[in-house]
Amino acid sequence: MAAAGKASAQKEHQRAHIGLIYPISTNGTKAPQISNSVSLHALSGVSGGEKGAAVSGLATIIRGPQKGAAVSGLMNLVEGEVQGADIAGLLNTAGGTVKGVQIAGLSNTARSVKGAQVAGLANIAAGAASFQVAGLSNTSRHSNFQLSGLVNVTGTGNGQLSGLVNIARKVTGIQMAGLVNIAEESEYPIGFLNLIKKGEKSLGLTLDESGNAIVAFRSGSSRTYGILGLGNNVLMPEARHAAEVGLGMHIPLGRVVRFNLEISNITNTNFYSTAYYKAAFRGLVGVQLGKYLELVAGPSFNYVNYLAGYEPYVAYSLFEVYGAYSVNTFYVGGVAGIHFKL
């Protein structure tokens, strides 16, 4: 009895399925109950499964598993598992696990992905996803790597790279964003703002050789961090307003001493006519005083660009390069300050 029931549950299989649009095809109205090796439809095709290639001008609808490739001008809708590739101009959706690749001009969705999702707009995996690349956003419960133009969202991940925002519960690798990383735990957050629950945050005051006194928020992990700051220049009244963004890395040297490598960009301006742009590489020794204070000091290697005719940024330099409208200055300086851990 069990063997008879199993046999009756098996779908009929055809080598080829050709048609215009369901049910105008060689399988007719029985198409949803029949699997095929090859399906070709001018507009839209429906089948109970595919074990080779399915090509449609507009849409391919598979009410079962798919093995091989499904290529459609608009969308591929697969109710079962996918083993192979789904390629569509707009949308791919799989009710089961995708063991292969989904490529769509707009969006991909799947229960889970053991392969890759590539979309012009968004990728969504209800469970795990090995690799997601999207022009706008990626979403999954777990991911090995996510790459997007705007936002990545995952529960646990090994790596995230986004043009604007990354959101996760835990990231064990690099989490890089154009603006902000948000996570409970993140080993290597790289962004100007990092809101890591189990991370490190500090508010600090630094003073450099050119007179920039800046209050900056440093946020990240015990390994990497971002810098956002505002302040004033006490030596340049013609461009006294200062703003800073940067990235840094902590290198432990002992229980209370560490080395902080920082890449910083500072703009000095009066908001009307004068502006100086400074890029600096800094090596700062940090000494922790108790649980909440850290004293930092060290040299900096600086490049400054400003319009010709402005006052020199500093009174000394290693060398200067004069352009038609601007001056480029290279010099060695220093920074000292104090950080209050939050």
Buried (B, 14 or more C-beta within 10 A) or exposed (E): EEEEEEEEEEBEEBEEBBBEBBEEBBBEEEBBBBBBBBBBBBBBBBBBBBBBBBBBBBBBBBBBBBBBBBBBBBBBBBBBBBBBBBBBBBBBBBBBBBBBBBBBBBBBBBBBBBBBBBBBBBBBBBBBBBBBBBBBBBBBBBBBBBBBBBBBBBBBBBBBBBBBBBBBBBBBBBBBBBEBBBBBBBBBBBBBBBBBEEBBBBBBBBBBBBBBBBBBBBBBBEBBBBBBBEBBBEBBEBBBBBBBBBBBBBEEEEEEEBBBBBBBBBBBBEEEEBBBBBBBBBBBBBBBEEEEBBBBBBBBBBBBBBEEEBEEBBEEBEEEEEEEEBBBBEBEBBBBBBBEBE
